[in-house]
């Protein structure tokens, strides 16, 4: 039974270790909310999730699509998702921390060179066409104009030319929604003076708008409106992003623009809840950037991904839009090892395991001492019995001693069957038992010789008392 229980305990221990290994090595599945569901961000995240599944990595993604980027951000704030695609100027989750900037979108304002519009204040009393790609584009433009104390007015792009001058009052800008295909005609017919679009400078959308403005401009010469007050604007609207459009971004001869243009924009970010494991976030961030080339074949927007700007770890976690500690671990090459992750548990296990082990060792020693005391008692009693045998005067006493000795021997035999006894102790027990048996045998022989002589003497004494002749 002891052997069977030992095997059972060993099997349970191995099963517990195996279960712990399986639990710690299982992939961590994160739910990611993506919106809009037909946008390039959704294609990127889907491609990334498929790549993680194929590679059997330690982190996996469960993609949940939403109709708009506001909805995906709300899912993150309501703890319905672990990760989400977020555009901060649309809705910024209170619990959202940045993993990566999927791509930036800049406010690109282009105008015919003859319009002489070099900065945002020059748009006063002008008509600004805007190619709306997202419902948040108009609020974005409104916030920017308000920074320069400009008031946007709405007007239809088909308003009569006689009314156009009356529409633009001092300190006002008439905002005219346009489609990309209408930009050239609107400039040619002077229905607008400049055209704006919020898009990635390297995207086809931005290039198409710039090309359309060029086609609608006299002598095909255009200029770009610079917004050099990016830092000041971000103080008021921290959810926006400072963007620099490099010279020659839109190509052409001569290159467009001929020098870099400072502007502001919005960013599409992959964010995570602050409570998500930093180990899982570090792994997700690592694979996202390491597989950029692989993902770009399925989602070209992957080429525009970048890490958040920060100089130090403190700056990363205290930025306007804070970054997740797990992502910072990857960017700073400080990802946690197995020991880093579980050092607290290992320490506690070692501490309490040592204490428990010491207690078990003490208990084992205590029980072993009790067992030794039992064996020592039997040996001492056997030695005492040997002395008692020598002093015994009758077979009755010897019989009682023999019965007690048999009981002690039976006790020792049962004890030896249940527990191991060292060879020296066994030899001592054998010698003691043999000595007792030999002493009892000697005592019995002596008792048998003494009894006839005693009986004869008693019989002679009785006869003498009766004056009868004693028998031979």
KOLZA-329756 format. One record per residue (C-alpha): x, y, z; residue in one letter. Coordinates in nm, 2 decimals. Each point is the difference from the previous one (the first is absolute). Layout:
// residues N
NODE      c1      c2      c3  residuo
NODE       X       Y       Z        a
...
***
This chain:
// residues 472
NODE      c1      c2      c3  residuo
NODE    0.00    0.00    0.00        x
NODE    0.28    0.24    0.08        x
NODE    0.16   -0.06   -0.35        x
NODE   -0.34    0.05   -0.17        x
NODE   -0.06    0.32    0.18        x
NODE    0.35    0.12   -0.09        x
NODE   -0.07   -0.07   -0.37        x
NODE   -0.33    0.18    0.02        x
NODE    0.16    0.30    0.16        x
NODE    0.28    0.01   -0.26        x
NODE   -0.26   -0.03   -0.28        x
NODE   -0.20    0.29    0.15        x
NODE    0.32    0.21    0.02        x
NODE    0.09   -0.07   -0.36        x
NODE   -0.35    0.08   -0.11        x
NODE    0.01    0.33    0.19        x
NODE    0.33    0.09   -0.15        x
NODE   -0.13   -0.08   -0.35        x
NODE   -0.32    0.20    0.06        x
NODE    0.21    0.30    0.11        x
NODE    0.22   -0.03   -0.31        x
NODE   -0.30   -0.02   -0.23        x
NODE   -0.17    0.30    0.17        x
NODE    0.31    0.22   -0.01        x
NODE    0.09   -0.09   -0.36        x
NODE   -0.35    0.03   -0.15        x
NODE   -0.05    0.28   -0.25        x
NODE   -0.14    0.33    0.14        x
NODE   -0.31    0.09   -0.21        x
NODE   -0.07    0.37   -0.02        x
NODE   -0.33    0.15   -0.14        x
NODE    0.06    0.29   -0.23        x
NODE   -0.27    0.24   -0.11        x
NODE    0.05    0.14   -0.35        x
NODE   -0.19    0.28   -0.17        x
NODE   -0.09    0.10   -0.26        x
NODE   -0.05   -0.36   -0.12        x
NODE    0.08    0.08   -0.36        x
NODE    0.30    0.22    0.07        x
NODE    0.37   -0.08   -0.06        x
NODE    0.05   -0.04    0.38        x
NODE   -0.24   -0.29    0.00        x
NODE    0.19   -0.17   -0.28        x
NODE    0.33    0.05    0.19        x
NODE   -0.13   -0.15    0.32        x
NODE   -0.17   -0.29   -0.18        x
NODE    0.33   -0.08   -0.18        x
NODE    0.19    0.02    0.33        x
NODE   -0.25   -0.23    0.18        x
NODE    0.04   -0.26   -0.28        x
NODE    0.38    0.02    0.02        x
NODE    0.00   -0.06    0.37        x
NODE   -0.22   -0.30   -0.04        x
NODE    0.22   -0.15   -0.27        x
NODE    0.31    0.06    0.20        x
NODE   -0.16   -0.15    0.32        x
NODE    0.14    0.29    0.20        x
NODE   -0.06    0.05    0.37        x
NODE   -0.25    0.27   -0.06        x
NODE   -0.31   -0.02   -0.23        x
NODE   -0.26    0.26   -0.11        x
NODE   -0.37   -0.03   -0.02        x
NODE   -0.12    0.27   -0.23        x
NODE   -0.34    0.16    0.05        x
NODE   -0.10    0.25   -0.27        x
NODE   -0.20    0.32    0.07        x
NODE   -0.16    0.25   -0.23        x
NODE    0.20    0.30    0.10        x
NODE    0.33    0.08    0.19        x
NODE   -0.21    0.16    0.27        x
NODE   -0.18   -0.33    0.06        x
NODE    0.33   -0.19    0.03        x
NODE    0.13    0.26    0.25        x
NODE   -0.31   -0.03    0.21        x
NODE    0.03   -0.38    0.00        x
NODE    0.35    0.05    0.16        x
NODE   -0.13    0.24    0.26        x
NODE   -0.28   -0.23    0.09        x
NODE    0.24   -0.29    0.05        x
NODE   -0.16   -0.20   -0.29        x
NODE    0.34   -0.02   -0.17        x
NODE    0.37   -0.02    0.10        x
NODE    0.13    0.19   -0.30        x
NODE   -0.17    0.24   -0.23        x
NODE    0.07    0.22   -0.30        x
NODE   -0.04    0.36    0.13        x
NODE    0.00    0.34   -0.16        x
NODE    0.06    0.23    0.30        x
NODE   -0.17    0.31   -0.15        x
NODE   -0.32   -0.20   -0.06        x
NODE   -0.01   -0.17    0.34        x
NODE    0.28   -0.07    0.25        x
NODE   -0.07   -0.28    0.25        x
NODE    0.08    0.08    0.35        x
NODE    0.17   -0.33    0.05        x
NODE    0.19   -0.01   -0.33        x
NODE    0.38   -0.02   -0.02        x
NODE    0.18    0.00   -0.34        x
NODE    0.18   -0.30   -0.15        x
NODE    0.07    0.14   -0.34        x
NODE   -0.09    0.28   -0.24        x
NODE   -0.15   -0.18   -0.30        x
NODE    0.02    0.31   -0.21        x
NODE   -0.03    0.38    0.02        x
NODE   -0.24    0.21   -0.19        x
NODE    0.10    0.36   -0.07        x
NODE   -0.21    0.30   -0.09        x
NODE    0.12    0.08   -0.35        x
NODE   -0.12    0.34   -0.13        x
NODE    0.10    0.08   -0.36        x
NODE   -0.09    0.31   -0.19        x
NODE    0.09    0.15   -0.34        x
NODE    0.32    0.21    0.03        x
NODE   -0.19    0.30   -0.12        x
NODE   -0.24   -0.01    0.29        x
NODE    0.29    0.10    0.23        x
NODE   -0.11   -0.21    0.30        x
NODE    0.31   -0.09    0.20        x
NODE   -0.15   -0.05    0.35        x
NODE   -0.32   -0.07    0.17        x
NODE   -0.08    0.36    0.09        x
NODE    0.01    0.08   -0.37        x
NODE   -0.31   -0.21   -0.04        x
NODE   -0.22    0.28    0.16        x
NODE   -0.28    0.10   -0.24        x
NODE    0.10   -0.29   -0.23        x
NODE   -0.19   -0.31   -0.11        x
NODE    0.17   -0.32    0.11        x
NODE   -0.10   -0.32   -0.17        x
NODE    0.05   -0.32    0.20        x
NODE   -0.01   -0.36   -0.12        x
NODE   -0.17   -0.18    0.28        x
NODE    0.12   -0.35    0.06        x
NODE   -0.13   -0.05    0.36        x
NODE   -0.27    0.16    0.21        x
NODE    0.27    0.14    0.23        x
NODE    0.17    0.20   -0.27        x
NODE   -0.23    0.30    0.03        x
NODE    0.03    0.02    0.38        x
NODE    0.37   -0.03   -0.04        x
NODE    0.01    0.30   -0.24        x
NODE   -0.23    0.20    0.22        x
NODE    0.23   -0.04    0.30        x
NODE    0.30    0.11   -0.20        x
NODE   -0.18    0.31   -0.14        x
NODE   -0.11    0.09    0.35        x
NODE    0.36    0.00    0.12        x
NODE    0.06    0.29   -0.24        x
NODE   -0.33    0.17    0.09        x
NODE   -0.16   -0.09   -0.33        x
NODE   -0.36   -0.10   -0.01        x
NODE   -0.10   -0.26   -0.26        x
NODE   -0.32    0.06   -0.20        x
NODE   -0.18   -0.26   -0.20        x
NODE   -0.09    0.06   -0.36        x
NODE   -0.10   -0.21   -0.29        x
NODE    0.25   -0.05   -0.27        x
NODE   -0.26    0.11   -0.26        x
NODE   -0.07    0.34    0.16        x
NODE   -0.04    0.29   -0.25        x
NODE    0.32    0.19   -0.07        x
NODE   -0.17    0.33    0.11        x
NODE   -0.06   -0.14    0.34        x
NODE    0.35   -0.14    0.06        x
NODE    0.16    0.33    0.11        x
NODE   -0.29    0.07    0.23        x
NODE    0.03   -0.35    0.16        x
NODE    0.35    0.07    0.12        x
NODE    0.00    0.26    0.28        x
NODE    0.31    0.13    0.18        x
NODE    0.14   -0.28    0.22        x
NODE   -0.21   -0.26   -0.17        x
NODE    0.09   -0.28   -0.24        x
NODE   -0.26   -0.16   -0.22        x
NODE    0.05   -0.38    0.01        x
NODE   -0.12   -0.18   -0.31        x
NODE   -0.01   -0.39    0.00        x
NODE    0.13   -0.15   -0.32        x
NODE    0.06   -0.33   -0.17        x
NODE    0.34   -0.07   -0.15        x
NODE   -0.15    0.00   -0.35        x
NODE   -0.14    0.35    0.05        x
NODE    0.32    0.17    0.12        x
NODE    0.13    0.11   -0.34        x
NODE   -0.33    0.14   -0.11        x
NODE   -0.06    0.18    0.32        x
NODE    0.34    0.18   -0.02        x
NODE   -0.04    0.08   -0.37        x
NODE   -0.34    0.15    0.06        x
NODE    0.13    0.18    0.31        x
NODE   -0.26   -0.16    0.23        x
NODE    0.29   -0.07    0.24        x
NODE    0.33    0.17    0.06        x
NODE    0.19   -0.29    0.16        x
NODE   -0.06   -0.37    0.07        x
NODE    0.07   -0.20    0.31        x
NODE    0.01   -0.37    0.07        x
NODE    0.08   -0.20    0.31        x
NODE    0.20   -0.31   -0.11        x
NODE    0.33   -0.16    0.02        x
NODE    0.24    0.21   -0.22        x
NODE    0.13   -0.32   -0.16        x
NODE   -0.35   -0.13   -0.08        x
NODE   -0.17    0.00   -0.34        x
NODE   -0.28    0.22    0.14        x
NODE    0.23    0.28    0.08        x
NODE    0.19   -0.03   -0.33        x
NODE   -0.33    0.01   -0.19        x
NODE   -0.11    0.32    0.17        x
NODE    0.33    0.17   -0.06        x
NODE   -0.01   -0.10   -0.36        x
NODE   -0.35    0.13   -0.04        x
NODE    0.09    0.33    0.15        x
NODE    0.30    0.03   -0.24        x
NODE   -0.23   -0.07   -0.29        x
NODE   -0.23    0.28    0.11        x
NODE    0.27    0.25    0.06        x
NODE    0.13    0.26   -0.26        x
NODE    0.33   -0.10   -0.14        x
NODE   -0.03   -0.33    0.20        x
NODE    0.18    0.16    0.30        x
NODE   -0.12   -0.06    0.35        x
NODE    0.11    0.08    0.35        x
NODE   -0.05   -0.18    0.34        x
NODE   -0.13    0.17    0.31        x
NODE    0.24   -0.05    0.29        x
NODE   -0.11   -0.02    0.36        x
NODE    0.32    0.07    0.20        x
NODE   -0.19    0.04    0.33        x
NODE   -0.03   -0.37    0.06        x
NODE    0.14   -0.01    0.35        x
NODE   -0.24    0.28    0.11        x
NODE   -0.29   -0.17   -0.16        x
NODE    0.08   -0.33    0.17        x
NODE   -0.02    0.18    0.34        x
NODE   -0.36    0.08   -0.07        x
NODE   -0.09   -0.32   -0.19        x
NODE    0.23   -0.27    0.14        x
NODE   -0.18   -0.27   -0.20        x
NODE    0.14    0.14   -0.33        x
NODE    0.34   -0.08   -0.14        x
NODE    0.28    0.22   -0.13        x
NODE    0.09   -0.11   -0.36        x
NODE    0.28    0.10   -0.24        x
NODE   -0.05   -0.05   -0.37        x
NODE    0.34   -0.06   -0.15        x
NODE    0.10    0.19   -0.32        x
NODE   -0.08   -0.18   -0.31        x
NODE   -0.27   -0.23    0.16        x
NODE   -0.24    0.05   -0.29        x
NODE    0.27   -0.03   -0.27        x
NODE   -0.01    0.20   -0.32        x
NODE    0.24    0.23   -0.18        x
NODE    0.06    0.22    0.18        x
NODE   -0.05   -0.20    0.31        x
NODE   -0.31    0.06    0.21        x
NODE    0.04    0.14    0.25        x
NODE    0.33    0.17   -0.07        x
NODE    0.08    0.00    0.38        x
NODE   -0.14   -0.17    0.31        x
NODE   -0.33    0.11    0.12        x
NODE   -0.10    0.01    0.37        x
NODE   -0.36   -0.09    0.08        x
NODE   -0.22   -0.19    0.24        x
NODE   -0.19   -0.31   -0.03        x
NODE   -0.17   -0.30    0.16        x
NODE    0.14   -0.35    0.07        x
NODE   -0.15   -0.34   -0.02        x
NODE    0.14   -0.19    0.30        x
NODE   -0.01   -0.35    0.13        x
NODE   -0.08    0.04    0.37        x
NODE   -0.04   -0.25    0.29        x
NODE   -0.16    0.02    0.33        x
NODE    0.24    0.08    0.28        x
NODE   -0.09   -0.33    0.18        x
NODE    0.11   -0.22   -0.29        x
NODE    0.31   -0.20    0.08        x
NODE    0.32    0.19   -0.10        x
NODE    0.15   -0.33   -0.11        x
NODE   -0.28   -0.06   -0.25        x
NODE    0.01    0.36   -0.12        x
NODE    0.38   -0.02   -0.04        x
NODE   -0.03   -0.31   -0.21        x
NODE   -0.28    0.14   -0.21        x
NODE    0.20    0.32   -0.06        x
NODE    0.31   -0.19   -0.09        x
NODE   -0.16   -0.22   -0.26        x
NODE   -0.19    0.29   -0.15        x
NODE    0.32    0.19   -0.08        x
NODE    0.21   -0.30   -0.08        x
NODE   -0.25   -0.13   -0.26        x
NODE   -0.06    0.34   -0.16        x
NODE    0.13   -0.11   -0.34        x
NODE   -0.21   -0.32    0.01        x
NODE   -0.31    0.19    0.09        x
NODE    0.05    0.27   -0.26        x
NODE   -0.07   -0.25   -0.28        x
NODE   -0.36   -0.04    0.13        x
NODE   -0.04    0.35    0.15        x
NODE    0.22    0.27   -0.15        x
NODE   -0.08    0.23    0.29        x
NODE    0.25   -0.21    0.21        x
NODE    0.28    0.19   -0.17        x
NODE   -0.12    0.32    0.18        x
NODE    0.01   -0.15    0.35        x
NODE    0.24    0.16    0.25        x
NODE    0.08    0.00    0.37        x
NODE   -0.12    0.29    0.22        x
NODE    0.25    0.28    0.04        x
NODE    0.18    0.00    0.34        x
NODE    0.35    0.05    0.13        x
NODE   -0.01   -0.17    0.33        x
NODE   -0.21   -0.26    0.18        x
NODE   -0.14    0.28    0.22        x
NODE   -0.10    0.20   -0.31        x
NODE   -0.16   -0.31   -0.15        x
NODE   -0.23   -0.05    0.30        x
NODE   -0.07    0.37    0.06        x
NODE   -0.07    0.11   -0.35        x
NODE   -0.31    0.18   -0.12        x
NODE   -0.13   -0.33   -0.11        x
NODE    0.18   -0.25    0.23        x
NODE    0.15   -0.32   -0.13        x
NODE   -0.06   -0.35    0.14        x
NODE    0.28   -0.12    0.22        x
NODE    0.01   -0.33   -0.20        x
NODE    0.06    0.20   -0.32        x
NODE    0.27    0.21    0.17        x
NODE    0.17   -0.33    0.11        x
NODE    0.03   -0.10   -0.36        x
NODE    0.12    0.34   -0.13        x
NODE    0.25    0.03    0.29        x
NODE    0.11   -0.37   -0.05        x
NODE   -0.09   -0.08    0.36        x
NODE   -0.25   -0.28   -0.06        x
NODE   -0.05   -0.22    0.30        x
NODE    0.14   -0.35    0.01        x
NODE   -0.17   -0.29    0.17        x
NODE    0.18    0.07    0.32        x
NODE   -0.09    0.37   -0.01        x
NODE   -0.37   -0.09   -0.06        x
NODE   -0.03   -0.26    0.28        x
NODE    0.28    0.11    0.24        x
NODE   -0.25    0.09    0.27        x
NODE   -0.17   -0.34   -0.02        x
NODE    0.34   -0.17   -0.01        x
NODE    0.11    0.19    0.31        x
NODE   -0.32   -0.07    0.19        x
NODE    0.02   -0.37   -0.10        x
NODE    0.36   -0.02    0.11        x
NODE   -0.08    0.18    0.33        x
NODE   -0.31   -0.19    0.09        x
NODE    0.13   -0.32   -0.16        x
NODE    0.31    0.01    0.22        x
NODE   -0.21    0.06    0.31        x
NODE   -0.23   -0.28   -0.09        x
NODE    0.29   -0.23   -0.08        x
NODE    0.17    0.09    0.33        x
NODE   -0.32   -0.08    0.18        x
NODE   -0.04   -0.33   -0.18        x
NODE    0.36   -0.09    0.08        x
NODE   -0.05    0.08    0.37        x
NODE   -0.32   -0.21    0.00        x
NODE    0.19   -0.29   -0.17        x
NODE    0.28    0.03    0.26        x
NODE   -0.25    0.01    0.28        x
NODE   -0.18   -0.32   -0.13        x
NODE    0.34   -0.17   -0.06        x
NODE    0.09    0.08    0.36        x
NODE   -0.33   -0.14    0.12        x
NODE    0.08   -0.32   -0.20        x
NODE    0.35   -0.02    0.14        x
NODE   -0.15    0.05    0.35        x
NODE   -0.24   -0.29   -0.06        x
NODE    0.29   -0.23   -0.11        x
NODE    0.22    0.12    0.29        x
NODE   -0.29   -0.08    0.24        x
NODE   -0.02   -0.36   -0.14        x
NODE    0.38   -0.05    0.03        x
NODE    0.00    0.14    0.36        x
NODE   -0.29   -0.22    0.09        x
NODE    0.17   -0.31   -0.14        x
NODE    0.31    0.07    0.20        x
NODE   -0.22    0.04    0.31        x
NODE   -0.17   -0.33   -0.08        x
NODE    0.34   -0.17   -0.01        x
NODE    0.06    0.11    0.36        x
NODE   -0.35   -0.10    0.11        x
NODE    0.05   -0.34   -0.15        x
NODE    0.30   -0.07    0.21        x
NODE   -0.20    0.10    0.31        x
NODE   -0.30   -0.21   -0.09        x
NODE   -0.08   -0.29    0.24        x
NODE   -0.29   -0.18   -0.17        x
NODE   -0.12   -0.11   -0.34        x
NODE   -0.30    0.23    0.05        x
NODE    0.22    0.31    0.00        x
NODE    0.19   -0.13   -0.30        x
NODE   -0.32   -0.06   -0.19        x
NODE   -0.11    0.36    0.07        x
NODE    0.34    0.13   -0.11        x
NODE   -0.01   -0.22   -0.32        x
NODE   -0.34    0.14   -0.09        x
NODE    0.12    0.36    0.05        x
NODE    0.31   -0.07   -0.21        x
NODE   -0.22   -0.15   -0.28        x
NODE   -0.21    0.32    0.01        x
NODE    0.31    0.22   -0.03        x
NODE    0.13   -0.21   -0.29        x
NODE   -0.34    0.03   -0.18        x
NODE    0.00    0.37    0.05        x
NODE    0.35    0.04   -0.15        x
NODE   -0.09   -0.22   -0.29        x
NODE   -0.31    0.21   -0.08        x
NODE    0.20    0.31    0.03        x
NODE    0.28   -0.13   -0.23        x
NODE   -0.26   -0.09   -0.26        x
NODE   -0.14    0.36    0.00        x
NODE    0.33    0.19    0.03        x
NODE    0.36   -0.05   -0.08        x
NODE    0.24   -0.08    0.28        x
NODE    0.38    0.03   -0.03        x
NODE    0.21   -0.32    0.00        x
NODE    0.17    0.09    0.33        x
NODE   -0.34    0.03    0.18        x
NODE   -0.12   -0.32   -0.15        x
NODE    0.31   -0.19    0.11        x
NODE   -0.04    0.14    0.35        x
NODE   -0.36   -0.11    0.01        x
NODE    0.09   -0.35   -0.12        x
NODE    0.27   -0.03    0.26        x
NODE   -0.23    0.12    0.28        x
NODE   -0.28   -0.24   -0.10        x
NODE    0.24   -0.29   -0.03        x
NODE    0.15    0.08    0.34        x
NODE   -0.34    0.01    0.16        x
NODE   -0.10   -0.33   -0.16        x
NODE    0.32   -0.16    0.11        x
NODE   -0.04    0.14    0.36        x
NODE   -0.36   -0.13    0.01        x
NODE    0.12   -0.35   -0.12        x
NODE    0.27   -0.01    0.26        x
NODE   -0.24    0.11    0.27        x
NODE   -0.25   -0.27   -0.10        x
NODE    0.27   -0.27    0.01        x
NODE    0.11    0.11    0.35        x
NODE   -0.36    0.02    0.11        x
NODE   -0.06   -0.36   -0.12        x
NODE    0.30   -0.13    0.19        x
NODE   -0.09    0.18    0.32        x
NODE   -0.36   -0.11    0.02        x
NODE    0.06   -0.38    0.04        x
NODE    0.26    0.06    0.28        x
NODE   -0.24    0.23    0.17        x
NODE   -0.28   -0.24   -0.02        x
NODE    0.22   -0.28    0.15        x
NODE    0.11    0.22    0.29        x
NODE   -0.36    0.10    0.07        x
NODE   -0.11   -0.37    0.00        x
NODE    0.28   -0.10    0.24        x
NODE   -0.09    0.28    0.23        x
NODE   -0.36   -0.12    0.02        x
NODE    0.09   -0.36    0.06        x
NODE    0.24    0.10    0.28        x
NODE   -0.28    0.20    0.15        x
NODE   -0.22   -0.32    0.00        x
NODE    0.29   -0.23    0.13        x
NODE   -0.03   -0.21   -0.32        x
NODE    0.30   -0.15   -0.17        x
NODE    0.12    0.22   -0.28        x
NODE   -0.01   -0.15   -0.34        x
NODE    0.31   -0.04   -0.20        x
***
